[in-house]
């Protein structure tokens, strides 16, 4: 037996300054799907993920929390609903998990740093420039955008300290050649950005040690310096395999990596700094860096420090892990940005998973049980002609002319169309997966699922069942449907592993019929497979009701997080930024499909009406509020609720009433007070 081909894939190592959000889950689920796909294809896969645990921001966060930096990151990584818990929940199949605080990694980084220093590629100097603490990045004045960090748009601070530098400039020409003349970096759209923004203006040497904080790997030959970010972080991909340590012994086996999956915000570090450091160490380069897009929320990048994040725990526990995994990789092309919303998540679950896949499995297994019991009759499977057709289509990547002519009402016409589509599916799917085009691969599978649902309507099994002379035809139709379900489930396994295992059990597929090889064979399912109608795989969601409940849950979660957040007090300068004005209620009406929301049109003295939504319908009727004078906060960022935009917030007071019930009182003023008065 020949040795398996190797495939080494990594996520970035995530920064545990706070709990991870849906954007981190997006990258890790994509990496997991790719790893599972390669295992399905027979590869010996190494899948690495982990956490990048050093730096000034961690040190500051730990100090504010009153714990040591190690205690702080231990809680984020190992604690309840921490990083490892999240990956377990999301069914992530990583083979290894590295923490940059692991002893073996620390020792290896010290050796790597010293080797680069002794080669002359690291030298001592003095850093003077701008520093973005959230991004842990140094910038020159010319690189700033409107005086702020070009990556995250936040304020930078002046920095000046003794530091060691890596001779990044030494490798500028080789890096430019690597980017422009190979497929090292994808999507290709990222190449021009790297070359034009960072290399052509002049690649500057890189700060690789710090003295202004202590939470990092010590430079063992110069006390007071700690290794800064990128040597520590990037070499994790090699130390986790045993490079310069005795913890593991996989480096020669798996390096170089086949692909690093990363978010586009760290493409610069992985496509310029990382290969330069490997060149310095005279090590092979990774075969590919793929910088995927961001999940956007309300048009902006999700960020822990900005607080505009979506909790993957909430969504996975509410809708199921596989539903969330499917949505993340079906909704957005992997190389571009995509807007996340609860509406699109629920719509995708209802349309693709409940209506199409779930309905196909449910209808097919139910009809087998109703018309034939647990087994179809022997001999109802694929005919020799069908197997030959499928083989011909598969071998030609689907580019075969089906010249067979059938009368319009000949049911064999439908069989040929269905089998031809099923036969070419694995090849087209493979082509998309090898390009990391997850969305396209899933679309190909769901074309077959859609065609199978149409096949049910074309053949009308319920009508065939009423005709004793059509029992053989009925059995063959149902077998064809089961075979489409089987092939689809094999190819969906990397995306929805738990769901596909349930599907295999329902259609009676054994292990040999769930393999990559079997997905390319029409008729692999035994016609005597034991079929059973199991649970409803994807219950349909009442979108309007669910969105309202989800909004309430998210508000409660935000309130809880805000209550726990530091600092507990704001300054008078912070409070002065909040603008309260008096407002006349011009109109007020209930929001359709919402039990709580009222839609106010207000005169705030601005010359044009302002719309604000408020969840107070259980306390007030709309008609009772028209003409009243209320107080509104008018400089909150706009937000959408139930598809409507709210531009501010009404001020109310809550007190505990009888039997623990809350009473809400909208702050209303004397009607003689004019609109537009500022309160302060």
N, C-alpha and C positions, 0 to 999 in steps of 0.2 A: 504494500500500500504506500503510495507517495505521501510525503509530508504535507500537512495542510499549509495553505498560504496564510501569511500573517497579515493582520490588520490592527494598527495601533491608532486609536482615536481619543481625543481629550476634549473636555470642556475647559474654559478658563478656570482658575481657582478663584472662588468668590470671596469678596471682602466682608468679613463678619462684623461690620460695625453696627448692624441691626439685623432683624429677621429678613430673610430673603422674600422677594416678591415674584409676581407672575412672570416678569421679564427673565429672571434667573431660571425659573422653571421652563420657560420656552426654549432656552438654549440647551438645557440639560435633557429635556424630552426629545429634542431633535437629535442630540448625540446618542441618546439611548436607542431611538428608532434606527439610526444608522448602524449602531453596534449589533442590534438584534437582527437587522437585515443581513449583515455580513455573516453572522453566525448561522442564519438560516441558509445562506449560500455555501456554508461549509468552511468558512475561514476560522483560523485560530485568532480570536479577538482579544485585545487588551484595551479596556475602556477605563480611563482615569478621570477622576474629578477630585475636588478638594477645596481647601480654603487658604487664603493668603492673609496671615494673621498678625503681621507686624505693621508698624507705622505710627506716626504722630497722632492721627485721628483716633486710633484704638487707644493709645495712651491717654488722650484727653477724655474719651468716653468713659474709660475705666475710672479715671480720677473723679469725674462727675458722679459716677455711680457708687463711689466709695469702696471699690474693689481693686484688686491687682489686674493688670492687663490679661494675664493668663486666666484668671477666674472669669473675667468678662468674656473672652472668646470661648472658653469652655462652655459657658452657658448658651451662647449663640449657636455653637456647633453641636454640642453633645446634649444640651438641655431639652426640656419638653418643647415640642414644636420647633426644634432647632433645625439646622441644615440636614443632619443625618436623618432625623425624623421625617422631614419633608421628602427627601429622596426615597425613603422607604414607602411613604404614602403614595408617591407618584410612580411606584413600581420601577424605579431606576435600577438597571442591572450592571452598575459599575463593578469592575473587577478589583479596583483599588481606590482608596481614598487617602489623599495626602494632606497633612496639615503642616504648614511651614514652621510650626513650633515643634514638630517631631524631631527627636534627638538626631536621628540619622541624617535628616535633611540639613539641620544646623551645621553638623560637622562637615558635610559635603560642601556646603556653600563656603565655608571658611577656606577649604582647600582650593576651590575654584577661584575665589577672590585672590588668594595668594598666588596662584599659578598665573593669572592674568597680570598681576602686579609685577611678578618676576620677569615676565615676558616684555614688560614695558608698555603694555596696553592700558594699565591703570597707573595714574600718577596723582600726587597730592597737589592741591591748589586751594583757591578760595572762591566760593560761590557768591556772586552778587547778582540779584535779579528779583523776579516775581515768583511767588509760590502759591499754588492753589491747594489748600489743605484737603477739601473733599476728594479731589482727583489725585492727590499726592503727586502733583506734577510741577516742575519748574518751567518757567517761560521767560523769554526775553520781552522787552517792551514792544518790539515790533510784531511779535506773535500774538499779542493780546487783541481782542476784538472789543472795541469801545471801552478799552481799559480793563476788560474782564477776561476770565479764563475762556479760551476758544473752544474748549470741550464742553463745559457745563454752563457757561455764562454767568458764573458767580464771581464775587469779589476775590481779588488776589491780595497778598500781603507782601511787603518788602522782606527779602531774606538776604542775610549775609553771614556766612560762616565758613570755617575751614572744612574742606571736603576732599574726597578722592574723586577723580574723574576717569571715565572710560574713553579711550580714543575712538569715539564713534566716527569722527571725520575721516579717519584712516581708511574706512571701509566704504566710503560714500560711492565710489565708482562701481565697486563690485555689487553693492546693494541696488544701485540704479539698473545695472545690467540684469540682475536677478528679476527685478520687478517688470522691466519692460520687455525682456526677451524670453521669459518662461511663463508658465501658468502657475507659478508659486502662489500668487495672491489672487483670490477670487472673492466676489465677482470682479470682473476686469474693470468695472467702473471705479473701483477703489484705487487702481494703480495710478492714474493721473493725479488724483488727490495727493497721494503720498509723494510722488516725484515732484510735482509742481509746488506743493506747500512746504515740504520739509527738506528735500534733497537739493533741488536746484537753487534755492535761496542761500544754500551753504549749510551743510550738516554740522551742527555744533557738538563738541564733546559733551558727554553725559555725566551728570552728578550721580555717583554711586555709593556715597556714604554720607552720614549726617552726624553732627555733634550736638545739635540743639535738643535732642530727646534721646532716650535710652532704650525704648522698646523696639529692639531689633536684634539681629545676629551680630555679636561683637566682631570687629576686625581684630583677630587674635594677635596681630603683630603691632597694633597701634591702639592702645586703650583709649577710650573716649569716643571712638568712631564706631558706628553701627552700619552694617550693610543696608543700603537704601533701595527698597522696592524691587527694581527690575532684575538684578542678579539673583536676589532671593526668590522672587516670584517665578521668573521665566524658567530657571533651571529645574523647577519642580518636575517638569516633563521628563527629565533625565534622571534625577535623583530617585524618583519613584520607581525606576526600573533597576536601581542599584548602582548608578553612576557615582563613583568615588565614595561608595559606602558598602557595608557588608549586610545591609538589611535585606536586599533583594539581589537576584542574579539574572535579570531579564534584559539587561541593556543590549547585549549583542543580539539577542533574539528579536527584539521589537523595534529598536531604534534604527533608522529615523522614523518619526511619526508619519503616518499616512495623511492625517489631517488634524489640524487644530480648529475646532469650532469656537468662535469668539464673537462678542458683540462688536459692532463697528467702531465704538468709542475707543477700543484698545487695539485697533488695526495697526496704528503707528508703532506701537511697542512690539507687536508680533511680526510685522513685516519689515521693519527697519532695524530696531535695536536687537531683537532676538537673533536674526541671522548673522548680524555683525558680531555678537558675542560668541556664537558658535564658530564663526570663521576665526576669531581670536583663539579659541580653544582647539582649532583644527579638527572640528567634529562635523559629521554629515548634517546637512540641513533637513528640516522636515520637508515632506513632499508637497504639502499644501497648507496654506492658511486660508480659511473661509470666514469672512466677516459678515455675519448676518445682520439684518436690520433690527430696528427697535420696535417694541410694542408701545404704541403711543396711547395716552389717555387724555381725552379732550384736546388732542392735537399736540401734546407735549410729551417728552420722554419721561417715562417713569423713573423716579429717583427716591431712594430711601431718605436722603437728606432733604429733599423737597416735600416729602410726605404724600406725593400723589401716586400711591401704589395700590395694586390689587392683591388681595390675600389669596394665594392658591389653595390654602387649607380650606377656606370657606367654600370655594367653588368645587373643589374635588370631593369634599364630604357631602355637598348638597346635590351635585349632579352626577357623581361617579368619576373615578379617576380616568377611565378610558374615554369618556365623553370629553373631558377637558383635554386629554392628550390629543384626541382626534381634532378638536377645534383648533388648537394651537398650530397644528401643522397643515390643516386644510384651509384655514381662513386666509392665511397670508403667504405670499411667496417668500421663501426663506431668505433671499438676498436683499429684500426691500423692507421698508417700514410698513407697519400695519396698525390701524386704529382698533383698539380693544374697546368693546362695550358689552354690557350684559345682554343688550338686545340682540346683538349678532351671535353671541354664544347660544342663547336660547333658541334663536331661529335655526342655527346650524344643527343643533341637537334634534329639534322637531322635524326639520326637512330631511336631512341626510340619514340620521340614525334611527329616528322613530318611524318616519314615513317610508323610507326606502329600504335600508338594511333590516331593521327590526321587523318591518311588515313582511318582507320577503321570507325571512326565516320563519316567522310565526305562521304565515299562510301556508307555506310549503309543508312544514312539519304537521300542521293541523290537518291538512288534506290527506297526507299519507295515513295518519292515524284514523281519520274518519272513514276513508274508503278501503283501506287495506290492513289496518291494525298496525302492529309494530314493524312489519317488514313488507317491502314491495314483493311482488311475485318474481320468482327466479326467471332470468332471461330477459328482463325488461331494460337492461343496461344498454351501453353504447353498442351500436352495430359495427361490423367491420368497415362498412363504407364511411361511417361517421368518424371512426378512429383514423382512417386513412386521410380523410379531409382535414381533421385536426392536425395531424402530423405534417401534412403539406403546408398548411397555413403557418404553423409554428416555425417550420424550417425556412420559410420565405419571409419571416418578419411581417406576415400579414399581407404582403404585396402579391397576392394571387387573385387572378380574376375568377370569380365564381360564375362561370358561364352557364351553369345548369339552369334550365328553364323549367318553371313549375307553373301550373295553372294558379290563378290568383287565390283560389280557395284550397289549394293543396297544403295540408299542414306540414309536409316535409320542408316546404319553403322556410317556415319559421324555425324549424330545427337547424337547418343549414346556417341561417343568419346568426342564430344564437351560438352555435358551436364554433363558427368561424371567429366570432368576437372573443369567445372564451379561450380559444386556442392561441391567439396572438397576444393575449393579455400579459403573460409573464414576460415576454420579450420587451414590450413597450414599457411595462412597469420597471424592468431592470434598467432600461436606458435612462429613465427619469431618475431613479434612485442613484445611479452612478454620477449623475450631475447634481446631486443634493437638491433636486427639484421635488421636494416632498409633496407639495400641493398638487403638482401635475401627476405624480404617481397615484395619489389618492383619487384624483379625478378619473384616471383610467379605470381603476377598480370600480368606481361607482357608475361608470358607463355600462359595465356589464350588469351590475345590480339593477340599474334602471331598465336595461334590455330584458332582464329576467322577469321583472314585474310586468313589463309589457307583454311578454310571452304568456304569462298567466291569462291576461285579458284576451289575447289572440286565440288561445286554445280552449278557454272556458272549461276547466276541469269539472266544474259542477254540472255542466250539461253533458259532458262525456260520461259522468258517473251514472246518469239516468238511462244510458243505452248499454244494454248487456253486450252488444257487439263491439263496443268501444273500450272494453276493459284493458286490452293490451295497449291501446293508444294512451289511455289515461295513465297507466303505470309508467310508460315511457316518458310522457310529459313530466310527471313528477320526478322521475329519476334525473332528467335533464336539469330540472330546477335544483335538486339536491347537489348535483355536480357543479353547477354555477356557484351555489352557496359555498361549497367546499373550496373551490379555487379562489374565490374572493377572500374567504377567511384565512387561507394560507398567506396571501399577500397582505392582508390587514394585520397579521400577527405582530409585526414590529411596532405598529402604532397602537393596537388595542389588544394586548396579550391575554388579559383575563376574559374579555368578551369572546375572543376567538376560541379560547379553550372551551367555553360554554357552548359555542356553536358546534364545534367538533363533537361534543358529547351529544347534542340534540340530533345531529344527522348520522351519528354512529360511525364516524370516521376513526380508524385506528391510527397509530403513530406513523405507519408507512404511508398513509394517505394525507399527511399533514406536512410533508417535506417540500423543499424547494423543487426537487426533481418531479414530485407528483403534481406540482402546480403547472407543469408544462405538458401534462398528459391528460387527454380527455378520456374519461371512462375509468379512472383509477378507483373511484368509490365502488365498493361492492354493492351489487343490486340487492344483496341480502343484509345490508347494514341495518342495525336496530335503530329505528327512528322514534324519537319521543318529543312531544311538544313541551318544552321547558318554560321557565319563567319569561315574562315579557322583558326583553333585553333593554329596551329604552322607552319607558313610559312617556307619553306625550305630556308636555308642560303647558299649563295655562299661563301664557306669557304675561298678560296684564296683571294677574294676581301675583305671579312670581316676581315681576319687576318691582311691584310695590313692597313685597315682603323683603326682597333683597336690598332695596334702598334703605329700609328701616334697619336691617341688620348691619349694613355698612355704616350708617350713621351712628349706631350704637357702638360699633367697633372703633370708629374715629373718636367718639366721645370718651371711650375707655382709654384709648391710647393717649388722648390729650390730657386726661386726668393724671396719667402716670408720667407724662413727659416732664422733663426739666427744661428750663427753670419753672418753679411753681408760681413765680411772681413776674409781672412785667413792669417796665419802668414807665414813668409818666410820659416819656417821649414816645414809647410804644403806644400807649393809650391815646395820645394826641393824634395818632394817625387814623383812628377810627372816626368816621363822620356820621353823626346822628342828625336827622332832620325831621321836622314835622311834616306830615303828609295827609292830604284829604283823600278819602276813599271815593273815587269816581264810580267804580263798579266793582262787583265781587260776585264770583260764580264758582260752583263746584267743578272740579276737574273730572272729566269722564273717566270711568274705570278706576278711580281712586276713592277710597273711603275717607282719606284724611286731608287731601290737598284742596285748598281754596286758591283761586286765581284772582289777585287784586290788580286793578288799574288805579294808579295813584297820581295825584298832583303833588310833586315834591318841590314846586317852585322852580322847575328847571326849564320851563317853556314847552315841554312835551311830556306826555304821560310816561310813567315807569311801570313795568310789570314785575310783580313779586309774587312768588308762590309761598304759601305757608300751610303747614300741616296741622290746622286747628279746627277742622270741620266738625270734629266730635264735640267741640266746646261752643262753637258759634254757627249760626245759620247765615248764609251770605247776605240775605236781605236786611238783616239786623245791623250790618256794618257799613252799608252804603251811606255816605255823608259824614261818617265819623272822622275824627282827627287822630291819627296814630303816629307812632314814632318808628322810623325806619333807619337802618344802617345802609348807606347807599354807596359805599366804596369797597364792598366785597367783590371778589372776582365772580363773574356770571357762572351759573351752573345750570345743568339741565335736569329736570325731574319729569318723568312720564312724557318725555319728548318736548317739553316746554322749557323755555329759558327763564330763569329767575334772576333778576338783577338787584339783589339786596336781600335784607332780612328784616322782618317785623320784630319788634321788641315785646316780649311778654314775660310774665312772672309765673312761676309754678310753686304751689304749696301742697302739702299733704292734707287731704280732706278726710272725711269720715271713712272709717274702715279701711284706711290705707290707700284710698283712691286719690289720685292726683287731681288738683284743680288748676286750670290754666286761666290766666287773666291777661288779656291783651292790654298793653299800655295805651290808654286813650286819654286825650287831653280835652280841655274845654273847647267846644266847637268854634269859639271866637278866636282861637289862636290861628293865625294865618299859616298857609302851607309854605314850606321852604325855610322855616326858621332853623338855625343850627343850634343844637344843644351842646353844652360843654361846661 
